[in-house]
Amino acid sequence: MSPMRLRSWLVLLLVGLAGCGGGPSDAITFKNADAGFTFTYPRDFISGFTAVSREIDGREPRFSTNVGIDEINVVVVSRYTIKRPYESYKADEFQPFVDAAVRALAQAADLRVTKKGRVDLGGLEAYTYDLEGEEGAGGRMILGFKGRDQWFVRCNWDAEGQARLPRACDDVRDSFDLATA
């Protein structure tokens, strides 16, 4: 094979590989000046439809958006204001409050907490909870705090969405950025 033909094949191979999943073209970046955060999500997800409300009762978010496959298989990202600065709480008094709130939200969605831990959310140390329900239903809640701000990522899925939503939830968490806040 001539060097020119070999080079042509290599270019075609590289272009083909660049088009195969995982590239930047497979994701959209959510940006809104009022949100104070950005994140990426799969290009084929729907944005901005009315999702089933399972948010914090009696507290309206300062900002909320959602992306997903449908109203059930969805990632909701919201920003709330809390009563006093997060840093003023002691860890041992704050964690039980967050645990109780997540259990109540999970129960309202017929889910139960199966695992909890800590993760990074846009540079914030955040609380994470894996949820499980009947017949393939599940979810994840991630709550990050700074000052009087709370960022809440809620992911829910049914049996049809369980193949895609957990990964999309991870992508939102991993790409979440407060740089615009």
C-alpha positions in Angstrom: 0.0 0.0 0.0 1.4 3.4 -0.9 2.1 5.9 1.8 -0.6 8.3 0.4 -3.2 5.5 0.5 -2.1 4.4 4.0 -2.4 8.0 5.2 -5.9 8.2 3.7 -7.0 5.0 5.5 -5.6 6.4 8.8 -7.5 9.6 8.4 -10.7 7.7 7.7 -10.1 5.5 10.7 -9.5 8.4 13.0 -12.5 10.3 11.8 -14.6 7.1 12.2 -13.3 6.6 15.8 -14.0 10.2 16.7 -17.6 9.8 15.6 -18.1 6.7 17.9 -19.8 7.6 21.3 -18.1 9.3 24.1 -17.1 12.4 22.2 -18.2 15.9 22.9 -20.8 15.8 20.1 -22.7 13.2 22.2 -23.5 15.7 24.9 -25.2 19.1 25.3 -24.1 21.6 27.9 -26.9 23.2 29.9 -26.3 26.9 30.4 -28.6 29.6 31.8 -27.5 32.9 33.3 -30.2 32.6 36.1 -29.1 29.0 37.1 -25.7 29.7 38.5 -24.5 26.2 37.3 -23.8 24.3 34.1 -23.8 20.5 33.4 -23.8 18.2 30.4 -26.3 15.6 29.4 -26.9 13.2 26.5 -27.8 14.9 23.2 -30.9 12.8 22.6 -32.5 13.8 26.0 -35.5 16.1 26.0 -35.0 19.3 28.0 -37.5 21.5 29.9 -40.7 19.3 30.0 -42.8 19.1 33.2 -41.4 16.4 35.4 -43.2 14.6 38.1 -42.8 16.9 41.2 -41.0 15.3 44.1 -39.1 18.3 45.3 -39.0 19.8 48.8 -42.5 20.4 50.0 -43.2 24.1 50.9 -39.9 25.3 49.4 -39.8 26.7 45.9 -36.4 26.4 44.2 -34.6 29.5 43.1 -34.0 27.7 39.8 -34.9 24.3 38.5 -34.5 22.5 35.2 -34.8 18.9 33.9 -33.6 16.7 31.2 -34.4 13.1 30.3 -36.2 10.6 28.2 -39.7 11.4 29.6 -41.5 12.6 32.7 -40.5 9.5 34.7 -36.9 8.9 33.4 -35.5 12.3 34.3 -32.7 14.3 35.9 -33.8 17.3 37.7 -31.3 19.9 38.8 -32.4 22.6 41.3 -31.0 25.4 43.4 -32.5 26.3 46.8 -31.9 28.7 49.6 -31.4 27.3 53.1 -32.1 29.1 56.4 -28.6 29.6 57.6 -25.1 29.0 56.1 -24.2 25.4 55.6 -20.8 26.1 57.2 -22.5 27.1 60.5 -23.8 23.6 61.1 -21.9 20.8 62.7 -21.5 17.7 60.5 -23.1 15.5 63.1 -26.2 17.7 63.3 -26.6 18.3 59.6 -26.2 14.8 58.2 -29.2 13.4 60.1 -31.3 16.3 58.7 -30.3 15.5 55.1 -30.8 11.7 55.7 -34.3 12.3 57.0 -35.2 14.7 54.1 -33.9 12.2 51.5 -35.8 9.3 53.1 -39.0 11.3 53.0 -38.5 12.2 49.4 -37.7 8.6 48.5 -40.7 7.3 50.3 -43.0 9.7 48.5 -41.6 8.2 45.2 -42.1 4.6 46.5 -38.3 4.2 46.7 -36.0 3.3 49.5 -32.4 4.4 50.3 -30.0 1.5 49.6 -26.6 3.3 49.8 -25.3 6.7 50.9 -22.0 8.4 50.7 -20.1 11.5 49.8 -19.2 12.7 46.3 -17.8 15.8 44.6 -20.4 18.1 42.9 -18.8 21.0 41.1 -16.1 21.3 43.8 -18.5 20.9 46.7 -18.4 17.9 49.0 -21.9 16.6 48.5 -24.2 13.9 50.0 -25.3 11.1 47.6 -28.0 8.5 48.0 -28.8 5.6 45.8 -32.5 4.6 45.7 -34.3 1.4 44.7 -37.9 0.5 44.1 -40.0 -2.3 42.6 -39.7 -3.7 39.1 -36.5 -1.9 38.1 -37.4 1.6 39.4 -34.6 3.5 41.0 -33.0 6.8 41.5 -30.2 8.9 43.0 -30.2 12.1 44.9 -27.2 14.3 45.3 -27.2 17.4 47.6 -24.4 19.9 47.7 -24.2 23.0 50.0 -22.3 26.2 50.2 -23.3 29.2 52.2 -27.0 29.5 52.1 -27.2 27.7 48.7 -28.3 24.1 48.2 -27.9 22.3 44.8 -30.1 19.3 44.4 -29.7 16.7 41.6 -32.5 14.2 41.5 -32.4 11.3 39.1 -35.4 8.9 38.7 -35.9 6.0 36.4 -38.3 3.1 35.7 -37.4 -0.3 34.2 -37.3 1.3 30.7 -34.9 4.0 31.8 -32.6 2.0 34.1 -30.1 1.3 31.3 -29.5 5.0 30.5 -30.5 7.2 33.4 -27.9 6.1 36.1 -25.1 6.9 33.6 -26.7 10.2 32.6 -27.0 11.1 36.3 -23.2 10.3 36.8 -22.5 12.5 33.8 -24.5 15.4 35.2 -22.7 15.0 38.6 -19.2 14.8 37.0 -19.8 17.8 34.7 -21.6 20.0 37.2 -19.9 23.4 37.4 -20.5 26.3 39.7 -18.0 28.5 37.8 -20.9 30.7 36.5 -22.4 31.1 40.0 
